[in-house]
Amino acid sequence: MIPATRNGLLLIGVLFHLVYLLSIFDIYFRSPLVHGMTPHKVALKAPAKRLVLFVADGLRADKIYEPYHNATSGQTEELAPFLLDKLRTRASWGVSHTRVPTESRPGHVAAIAGFYEDVSAVTKGWKMNPVEFDSVFNESRHTWSFGSPDILPMFAHGASDSARVDTFMYSAEFEDFSGNGDRLDTWVFDEAERFFGRAAVPGSELNTMMHQDQIVFFFHLLGIDTNGHGFKPYSQEYLGNIKHVDRGIQRLVEQFESFYGDDGQTAYVFTADHGMNDRGAHGDGHPDNTRTPLIAWGAGVARTEAVAAGQTAPGHDGFSQPWNLERYERKDVNQADIAALMTALVGLNYPLNSVGTLPLSYLNTSQEYRAHSALANAQQVLEQYRVKHDEKQHTEMFFKPYAPMHQPTNTPEHMLARIRQAIGAQEYGAAEAECLRLIALCLEGLRYFQRYDWLLLRSIVSAGYLGWIMFSLLYIFRSYVLPQSGPCRSRRAGAVALVGLLVFAAFAAMFYRQGSPAMYYAYTAFPVYFWTDVLQQGPLLQQIAGSYARLSVRWRPVAFVGVYVAILEALVYAYFDRRVYSAAFALLAVLWPLTVSPRFRRQHTGLLALWTACCLLTSVFTLLPVERNDHLGLVIAGGALITLSGLAAWHYSPTFTLAPPGVAAKEAQHAVALDRLMILVETLLVGVATVL
């Protein structure tokens, strides 16, 4: 029943909102990972024996590709001449598109494990594994990794054999965001040099291990990200760190080629986990955060042939126009595709949780190897779909399969048969196309099952919030609007309560049968409780309707509710389009002057004109670009203007501050004095912050 006191309503409201806050995690923060799949790999000989992966943490694609104008020398230069030389002569390259959240752990997981981060990792601060997953490192014969303690341990701890992944890390205290971060990368390069020194001993265990096949070397370079946070990505520190990384990678590549005698069996992949916006931050979906470089060269990697001068190779758009690379085909990928590419280059099992699609255009192998690689990729993604399908079919009472995968000619069995038939007939192009089609269908199916319960849960949550609104409104009407309204409960209240109990029992039985989480019962209990109580208040609802019918102007309450809902919707839409705030300020510029009394309007014409001018000026702010470079002069000028306007408001406030109606003169003076004091304190705080 509706609580008799405000404290009772408050207690129910707090409990309701705390419980429903957790519904966000059950709807959107469910792990996409499944287990129990059979691994798949290509049975043919791989083009590379070893893979070297460089990840430049926090590197934006445009910062490494575009020419840099050095203001000191007046010359235009390349920040990464070694990598760009590989791009023009030996590599396939493009932009790797990441996904939100653009953080270090999700980016590394996508590139190395092949799936987009398990969002439940937010509960671990994006550091350690809430759910174990497979990765390229885990599938390798052995992996040596160098870099940050923030990244390396999560892949070592997740390995099925802890001895399979060796980590060489500096201490966490070595990471200092207040200084130049290139020393972090220097440590990695120096440690790698010491590592090669130990491996050079003939007959040593390390030397023997490094001459095996299916091995991986991983170099995590954190300096660029550190300098981006500390100095911004347009700073000399950030740009200089790109040069430092390029020189270090050149030195490492020379060490690899020397150690292995230029045997042509090493594949190299250079990429980044995420980018960085001009404010020195990342995490959201801004293009500066989601576009990262990808350059691959070496064994098994296709070489990009330059088109004739004056022509533009495929893949380019306005983003890459300033890079002077239009003669070289740009091959963009999704970040999870990098794991599939590395797997194919060294012939590993595809990571069990990978949802990446093998970028076939990056491969320089036989057509047969390409087709078999695409088939293994498709089989691995299909394994995940089948496990997810079987799990849902086993637990759901009213199971609905993913329809496109159950068409007569679209079943996985039919598609696999066509692929194998095409490979047997050496129609490799047709086999690759069918593999890509199967992968796309499986990925859509995985997304379908990941969101399978969304409609039910979101409907329950929506019913709960609407029920809470009605529940609290009836309390307000009964306590403050119609306090002498007589009996509120209907004579059929008992029958309504029984129906509510049966509804909850039906949902509870379904949740128990499906093995749903315990919180599902709580999510359902609230809307059942609220709506049962609302429907029991039949007489009160009739009295409210009668009171509305007796109003002389009935449109006003409806208009008020409509305006209120419109304002709320506008605020929500403003998250996607900031121009809504500009329109709001423009409306405020004219609404307040039009709604004040004629007497106030005549006495304070200047104040109203100033209000209108300030609102219109403020409306321009939300039309400006979000990303702007730091400008200390603008910050100081803004603080000075706010301070001056605050002092002016404090000085002239007695002329336009009105005491509340019905308040004694002495109390009115105290109220006005308090208002002036607050204005003065806030103004002085802004002034002090501006000076400091």
Beta strands, then each sheet from edge to edge (+ up, - down):
strand 1: 50-56
strand 2: 68-69
strand 3: 76-77
strand 4: 92-97
strand 5: 142-147
strand 6: 165-169
strand 7: 215-221
strand 8: 266-271
strand 9: 291-298
strand 10: 333-334
sheet 1: 6+ 5+ 7+ 1+ 8+ 9- 4+ 10+
sheet 2: 2+ 3-
end
